[in-house]
Amino acid sequence: MGNSIAHQDGRDAGSGPGDVYILDPRRTFSVRVASTANGLIFKVPRSELEARLGNVASYTALTLSPKQPVAALASDFLAMLAARTDAIDQSMGGKLVQQPLDLVALAFEKASGGVTQLSSNRATTLMRLKAIIEKRLHDPALKPAVAAAAAGISIRYANALLAHEDSSLERFIVLSRLERCRQALENPSQLSRTISEIAYSCGFSDMSHFARRFKAQFGRSPSEVRPEVLRSSFTPRA
């Protein structure tokens, strides 16, 4: 295969067999392609890429070489995906495209050495993910797949972000619901609400499951939390 050279943001990306680079079509760029060159072009939603890399301009016209293991995985996955496009069910396409995007993001992290910047981008994505979960905890339909999709990332990438906190997307959702329930149960202003009402309002639909998870997390059952509040609420003042 012949080579091509892409130019954007003051950088030149030389492309040979297996190389990968990003171009932003919204801004000026140029590509010189040799007559013998061939390659693949993938159009990726901006929100999907920015969710993983932040400002795309920091990564345009940077070449990922297949000599780097993670970059080689990304390149191979993209080539395999293109070769099997006709055989892939459309309903699965959206899920499959998440995998190479995750690999590309990881490859750029490894190749560019931009650990600090990428960590900041990851932190922003993680904050957005947590904010989405916090806003929708009341909805029992909030599952890991729903939360990840709302944040514009894959479940795998969400789990990778939360792994730094020794957690996972599913665990984070459950623990966030339990914590909100605990706060409500210990809040004197919510004494008029039943335990079931509080649990349902936090997205739990099975009370026995809720009670088990609550006691496993806090060492006390939901009903054992409230008497402490009742006693403190009605203790006569000296």
HELIX and SHEET records of a PDB file:
HELIX    1   1 ARG A   46  LEU A   53  1                                   8    
HELIX    2   2 VAL A   56  SER A   58  5                                   3    
HELIX    3   3 PRO A   69  ALA A   83  1                                  15    
HELIX    4   4 THR A   85  ALA A   87  5                                   3    
HELIX    5   5 GLN A   90  LEU A   96  1                                   7    
HELIX    6   6 GLN A   98  SER A  112  1                                  15    
HELIX    7   7 VAL A  115  LYS A  135  1                                  21    
HELIX    8   8 PRO A  144  ALA A  150  1                                   7    
HELIX    9   9 ILE A  155  ALA A  163  1                                   9    
HELIX   10  10 LEU A  169  LEU A  185  1                                  17    
HELIX   11  11 PRO A  188  GLN A  190  5                                   3    
HELIX   12  12 ILE A  195  SER A  201  1                                   7    
HELIX   13  13 MET A  207  PHE A  218  1                                  12    
HELIX   14  14 PRO A  222  SER A  233  1                                  12    
SHEET    1   A 3 ARG A  11  SER A  15  0                                        
SHEET    2   A 3 SER A   4  GLN A   8 -1                                        
SHEET    3   A 3 SER A  30  VAL A  33 -1                                        
END                                                                             
